[in-house]
Amino acid sequence: MKLALIQYSPYWEDKEGNIEKLNSLINSGNIDADILVFPEMTLTGFTMDSKKMPRKLTESDLIILWIYRLN
């Protein structure tokens, strides 16, 4: 089993942009791994404004849907 630690420069407060960036990275063919490990808050966009962040993720949240599609 191969593990890949992903390091990248996320977009501030931009979930969609971060997902696009990670899709490009994952689909580039440069990663040969069974498990991908992302930094904390990778997909949320590292906001400090708690009002912009949901209290909990739901099944329809953009981040959850993206993770499901990776499988």
C-alpha positions as CSV (number, residue, x, y, z in Angstrom):
1,M,0.0,0.0,0.0
2,K,1.3,3.4,-1.0
3,L,0.7,6.6,0.9
4,A,1.1,10.1,-0.6
5,L,1.3,13.3,1.5
6,I,-0.1,16.1,-0.5
7,Q,1.3,19.6,0.0
8,Y,0.0,22.5,-2.0
9,S,-0.8,26.2,-1.8
10,P,-4.6,26.5,-1.2
11,Y,-6.8,29.4,-2.3
12,W,-8.0,31.4,0.7
13,E,-11.8,30.9,1.4
14,D,-12.4,29.2,-2.0
15,K,-13.7,25.6,-1.8
16,E,-14.4,25.4,-5.5
17,G,-10.9,26.7,-6.4
18,N,-9.2,24.2,-4.0
19,I,-11.2,21.3,-5.4
20,E,-10.3,22.2,-9.0
21,K,-6.6,22.6,-8.0
22,L,-6.6,19.2,-6.3
23,N,-8.5,17.5,-9.2
24,S,-5.7,18.8,-11.5
25,L,-3.0,17.5,-9.2
26,I,-4.7,14.1,-8.7
27,N,-5.5,13.7,-12.4
28,S,-2.0,14.7,-13.5
29,G,-0.8,11.2,-13.3
30,N,2.1,12.2,-11.0
31,I,0.6,10.5,-7.9
32,D,0.9,6.8,-7.5
33,A,-0.7,6.0,-4.2
34,D,-3.6,4.2,-2.6
35,I,-4.2,6.7,0.2
36,L,-3.9,10.5,-0.2
37,V,-3.3,12.6,3.0
38,F,-4.2,16.3,2.8
39,P,-3.3,19.1,5.2
40,E,-5.8,20.2,7.8
41,M,-8.6,22.4,6.4
42,T,-7.4,21.7,2.8
43,L,-10.8,22.0,1.1
44,T,-12.3,24.6,3.3
45,G,-10.0,27.4,2.2
46,F,-8.6,28.3,5.6
47,T,-11.0,30.9,6.6
48,M,-10.8,32.8,9.9
49,D,-14.4,34.0,9.5
50,S,-16.5,31.4,11.4
51,K,-19.7,32.7,9.9
52,K,-18.6,31.5,6.5
53,M,-18.1,28.0,7.7
54,P,-20.9,25.5,8.4
55,R,-21.1,24.1,11.8
56,K,-21.2,20.6,10.4
57,L,-20.9,19.1,6.9
58,T,-23.9,17.5,5.3
59,E,-24.2,14.8,2.6
60,S,-24.8,17.5,0.0
61,D,-21.8,19.7,1.0
62,L,-19.5,20.4,-1.9
63,I,-16.5,18.9,0.0
64,I,-18.3,15.7,0.9
65,L,-19.5,15.2,-2.7
66,W,-16.0,15.7,-4.0
67,I,-14.6,13.1,-1.6
68,Y,-17.3,10.6,-2.6
69,R,-16.3,11.1,-6.3
70,L,-12.6,10.3,-5.5
71,N,-13.6,6.7,-4.7
